[in-house]
């Protein structure tokens, strides 16, 4: 995310060009599923969850998804729900040094930044 979409459009960029540079956002989402295979698929660079039932989760994009992550691509996950959110790597991938297919728990009212390694695995930063 490199800038403000509105400012870029004011400078002459089309909405599509501005969104390609700044990324897309999904707000007020509901977490789904309790496994890697049924979790809410992340398809925006920033996703805010406001409804998070116990044991629900989200799934990071795979290298074959519509927004296949390259090295350094970032995905923000904001958990404004009442419960911890399980964020899963794509099948066969990992987050940090965890075992393949292991979710990272993002506590309620916390934010996580996931950085793509370009291999279906991610590095992660979790807010304090």
C-alpha positions in Angstrom: 0.0 0.0 0.0 1.8 3.0 -1.3 -0.5 6.0 -1.0 -4.0 7.4 -0.8 -6.3 6.3 -3.6 -8.1 9.6 -3.6 -4.9 11.6 -3.9 -3.7 9.4 -6.8 -7.0 9.8 -8.6 -6.7 13.6 -8.1 -3.3 13.4 -9.8 -4.8 11.8 -12.9 -4.7 8.1 -12.2 -7.8 6.1 -13.0 -9.6 4.3 -10.2 -8.2 1.0 -11.4 -4.6 2.3 -11.5 -4.9 3.8 -8.1 -6.3 0.6 -6.6 -3.6 -1.5 -8.2 -1.0 0.7 -6.5 -2.7 1.1 -3.1 -4.4 -2.2 -2.7 -8.0 -3.2 -2.0 -9.8 -3.3 1.4 -12.7 -5.3 2.7 -14.3 -4.0 5.9 -16.7 -5.4 8.4 -16.2 -9.0 7.3 -17.4 -12.2 9.1 -14.9 -14.9 9.8 -16.0 -18.4 8.6 -15.0 -22.0 8.9 -13.1 -23.8 11.6 -10.4 -25.4 9.3 -8.0 -24.4 6.7 -10.3 -25.7 4.0 -13.4 -23.8 5.2 -11.8 -20.5 6.4 -12.7 -17.1 4.9 -10.5 -16.7 1.8 -8.6 -13.4 1.9 -8.7 -11.7 -1.4 -7.8 -8.1 -0.5 -4.6 -6.5 0.8 -6.5 -5.3 3.9 -9.3 -7.2 5.6 -11.1 -6.1 8.7 -13.1 -8.7 10.6 -15.8 -7.4 12.9 -17.6 -10.7 13.5 -15.4 -13.5 14.7 -17.1 -16.5 16.3 -15.0 -18.9 18.4 -12.7 -21.1 16.3 -13.4 -19.3 13.0 -10.7 -18.2 10.6 -9.3 -16.8 7.4 -7.1 -18.2 4.7 -4.1 -16.4 3.2 -3.9 -16.4 -0.7 -2.0 -19.2 -2.4 0.4 -18.8 -5.3 -2.3 -20.0 -7.6 -5.1 -17.7 -6.3 -6.5 -14.6 -8.0 -4.1 -12.4 -6.1 -1.1 -14.7 -6.0 1.4 -13.2 -3.6 4.9 -12.4 -4.7 7.9 -11.9 -2.4 7.2 -8.9 -0.3 3.4 -8.6 -1.0 1.6 -7.7 2.2 -1.8 -8.6 3.6 -3.2 -6.8 6.7 -5.7 -8.6 8.9 -7.5 -6.6 11.5 -9.5 -8.6 14.1 -12.1 -6.3 15.6 -14.2 -9.3 16.6 -14.9 -10.8 20.0 -12.7 -13.9 19.7 -9.3 -14.9 18.4 -9.1 -15.3 14.6 -7.2 -18.3 13.2 -5.3 -17.2 10.0 -4.2 -20.2 8.0 -1.5 -20.3 5.3 -2.5 -21.9 2.0 -2.4 -25.7 1.8 1.2 -26.8 2.2 2.4 -23.3 3.3 3.6 -22.0 6.6 3.6 -18.8 8.6 6.9 -17.9 10.2 8.6 -21.0 11.6 5.4 -22.8 12.4 4.8 -26.2 10.8 3.1 -26.4 7.4 -0.7 -25.7 7.5 -0.6 -24.3 11.1 -2.7 -21.2 11.8 -1.5 -18.1 13.5 -4.0 -16.9 16.2 -4.7 -13.2 16.0 -6.3 -12.2 19.3 -9.4 -10.0 19.4 -8.6 -6.3 18.8 -5.2 -7.0 17.3 -3.8 -6.6 13.8 -1.4 -8.9 11.9 0.7 -8.1 8.9 1.5 -11.1 6.6 4.4 -10.7 4.1 4.5 -13.2 1.2 7.6 -15.2 0.6 6.4 -16.0 -3.0 6.3 -19.7 -2.2 2.9 -20.0 -0.5 4.5 -19.2 2.9 4.5 -16.0 4.9 6.3 -14.0 7.5 4.1 -12.4 10.1 4.1 -9.4 12.5 1.5 -9.3 15.2 0.5 -6.1 17.0 1.1 -5.7 20.7 
